[in-house]
Amino acid sequence: MNVKPDVLFISHGGGPMPLLGDPGHHELVVRLMEIAGILRKPSAILLISAHWEETVPTITSGANPSLIYDYFGFPPESYEIKYPCPGEPILAGQVYDVLEKAGISARLDDRRGFDHGLFVPLKLMYPQANIPCVQLSLVNSLDATTHLAIGRALQALDYDNLLVIGSGFSFHNMRAFFAPNTPEIQAGNEAFEDWLEETGTNAGMEESERAERLAHWDRAPYARFCHPREEHLLPLHICYGLAEKPSDTHISARILGKKSGMLYWGAGSLADLSTEVPG
C-alpha cells in the first residue's frame, strides 16, 4: 500500500525577488525557511510550477537539469543564481506511468531545465540543493477539473518520503501589486483569501463540495480580480486532487503588500510556525 506524500501549496513571490533581499518578500522568506525546518527532509521533491504550460502534463526526466531564468529586467546577479540539484528520472517515470494509467496522456522531457518556480523557493527551503527534484507542467487549457484529475492520478504514486509542492501564488493580479493598496484592492484580496482558506481547511465540508468549489473557483468573491489568468492558482488544484482532504495547516504571509496563503497536507504538523514574523 502506498503512503501519501506530504503536499504543500506555496505562494512563491515575484520572480527572483525573494532571493534579492526585497523587503516586500521578507515574510515569505521567513515562512518558507520555517516550513522547511519543521517538515521531515524529503527523499525527493515533485514540484508543479505555475511557469510551465504544455498541451499535456509534461515531466522533467533529465538527470541533471539546467536552470531557466524565465524572468526579465532584474539585476545581473539574478541570472547567476545557482541551484544544482539533481533530477530524479525514476520518479519522473513513475509520474508518467500513473498519469497514463489514469487515462491522462503525458510526456517525458529529458532536456527541459528547472524554472524559477522551482529554484527560487527551494533555494530558500533547501539551500544545499541535495534533494533530487522533478518538475511537472500545467496543461495549457488551464481547465480546473483537468488539474484536479491530474492530482487524483498522482495518488497512485509509490515513492518513499516524497514531498509534492505546488508552486504558484494565491494572489496574482500584477497591476494591483504595483498600484496603491486602496481599500477596494485590499477588500478584494482579503475576500478571496478568506474563501480560499475556508475552502482548503474546513473539516466539516464534504470533499465533493470542496472539489466543486475548486472546480468553479471563478465564482468565488473577487476571483477574477485576484487571478485575471489562473495559472498561479492551478498548482493548488493538483495539490488538492492528490491530498483529497482538508488541509492540515493554512499559512499566511504578506507578499508585496498583499495577503497570500499557503496550504499543507501531511503526516506532520506546521502548527509550530510562529504566529508573528520577526522583522
N, C-alpha and C positions, 0 to 999 in steps of 0.2 A: 504493500500500500504506500503510495507516495505521500510525502509530507508537504503541505502547502508552504511556499516560501514566505518570508517576510515581504510585505508590499508597502511601498512608500510613494505617495504623490507629493512632489515638491513644486514650489514656485521658485524658478531658478534665476530670476532677476534679469537685468538688461545687459546682453552681450557679455563682454569680459569685465564689466564694471565691478562685480563682487571681488575680483582679484586685484583691483587697482586702488583699493583704499577709498572708494567712493562712500561718503558718509550716508548717502541715501540707501546704501545696501548693508549698513552695519548690523541691523537686526537679523537680516538673512544670513550673513556670515556667522554670527553667533549661534543662530538656531541650527544651521547645518553642522557646525562643529559639535554642538551639544548632542545632536541626534546620533552622529557617528560615534561619539564617546559612550553612548548608552547602549546602542544596538550591539549584538554579537558581531564580530567581524565575519563577513560572508566569505565563502569559498569562491564565489563568482557573482557578478552583477549582470543582470539583463536590464538594459535601460531603453525606454521608449522616449524618443526625443521629438519635441514639437517642431524641430527644424529639419525634419526629413520626411518627405511625402513621396510615395510611389503608387503605381497603379494597383499593385498587390503588396501585401506585407512583405518587406524585404529585410533580410538579416545579414549583418556583417559576419563573415565567416573566415576572414584572414587571421593568421596567427599573430601578426604584429601591425595592426592598422596605424596609419599615419594620422595626423590631426588636420582638420579642415577649419580654417579661420574664416568662418562664414559670417563675418560682420565687417562693417566699413566705417571709416572715419575716426578710428581710435588711435591712441599714441603708438609709436613704433614697438614698444615693449609688448603690446597686445598680440603682436604677430610673432613673438618669440617665446610664447608660453610653451612649456614642455609638460607632457603627461604621458610618459612612455609605458603605460600599462599594456600587458599582452592581451590579445584576443583569446577566445575560447571556442575553437571550431567544433568540439564535441557538443557543447551547449547549443551552439548555433544549429547544428544538425538536429538536435532534439526539438528545438523550437520549430524548425521547418517541418519535421515529422508530425508533431501534434497538430499543427495548423492544417496540413494536408489531410490527416486522418479525420479532422473535423469538417472536411469539405471546403476549406478555405485555401484557395490557390496561393502559394507563397514562392519566394525566390531567395536563394543564397547569393551573396555578393562578396567575393573574396578580395575585392580591390578597393571598396569604399573605406574611407577613414572615419574617425570619430569627430562629430561636430561639437560646437561649444555647449550644446545642451547636455553633453556628457562631460567634457573635460573641465568645464568651469565649476560645476558643483562638486564633482568628485575630487578635484584638486584641493578643495576645502575640506571635504569629508575624509578622504583617504589620500593624504598628500604623498605617501610613499609610492603610490602608483604600482602596487604589487598585487592587486586583485584583478584577475582576468575579467574582461568585460566583453559583452556582446550588445550591439545596438539593434533595435527593431524600429522600422519605419511606421509612420501612419499610412493610411490609404487616402489618396488624394481626392476621393469623393467627399471626404470629411463627414461621412454619414455616421451618426452617433450609434445606431444599432449595429453597424458593422464593427465598430471598435469595441462595443460590449461583447460581441460574439468572439472577437479575437481574444479578449481576456478570458472568456469561458473556455476556449480551446486550450489556453495555457494552463488550465487546471490539471491537465494530464501530464505536465512536466514532472519528471522524477530526477531531481538533481539536488544533492545534499547541500544544505546550508546556503541556499540561493537567496539573494536579495533582488527584488524587482523594483525598479524605480521608474515612475512616470515623471518625466522632466518637462514641465510646462509652466503655467502661470495662471493663478486663479483670477487675476485681473489683467487684461491685455488690450486696453484702449491707449494706443500710442499718443494720440493727441492729448488725452486727458493727463498723461504722465507729465507733460511739459506745459500744461496750462495752469493758471492759478487754481488752487483747490477750493472752488466755490462750494457753498452749501449744497447745491444741486449735484455736483460731481461727488461730493462726499456721501450724500444720501444714496445715490445710485450704487456706488462702490460698496457701502455697508449693507444695503438691502440684498444685493446678490451674494455677498459673503455670508450673510446670515442664512440665506436659503441653502447655500452650499454646505454650510456646517450642519444645518438641520437634516438635509438630505443624506449626508455622509455618516452622521453619528447617531441618529435617533434609533435606539434599540427597540422601540415599540413599533416601528414601521415594518410592514411586511416587505419582503425582498422584491416581490412583484411590483409594489408601489415605488420602491426605491429605484428599481430599474426603469420603470415608466417615467419617473421624474427625470432621470438622466437621459433617457432616450429623447425626451421632449424638453431638454434643458432650456431651449429658447423661449419657453413660456414662463420662465422664472422672472422675478422682478428685475428690470433693467438688464436683462440677459444680453441683448444685442448692443447695449451701450458698453457693457464690460467686455464683451467679446464680439467686435464687429466681424471678425473672422475667427472660427472656433478652434484653430489648430493648437492653441496653447491650453485648451481645456480637454481635448480628446485623450491625452495620456491618462487622465483621470478615469475615463471610461474603460480603458483597458485594465487599469488597476482594479477598479470595482468589479469588472467581469471576472477577473481572476480570484478576488477575495470573496465576492458574493455574500457579504455580511456587513453589519455596521462597522464603521471604522472604530478602532480601539482608542485612538487619540487624534484630536484636532490640534494643530499647532498654528499659531497666528504670528505673523511678522509684518511690520510696516516696511514696505519697499518702495523707494522713490515717492514717499509720502502717501502711498495707498495701502489700505488694509489688504493683506494677502493671506491665503491659507494653505496648509498642507495637511495631509491625512495619512495615518499609519494603520496598517492591519498586520498583526503579527503575534507571535508567541510571547514576546517580551512586553515591556511597558515603557512608554515615554512619559509616564506621569511625573517622573522626577525632573522634567525640564523646568528651569526656573520660570516663574511667572513674570518676572521683570528682566528685561535685557539690560545688562550693565552698559553704561555709556562709555 
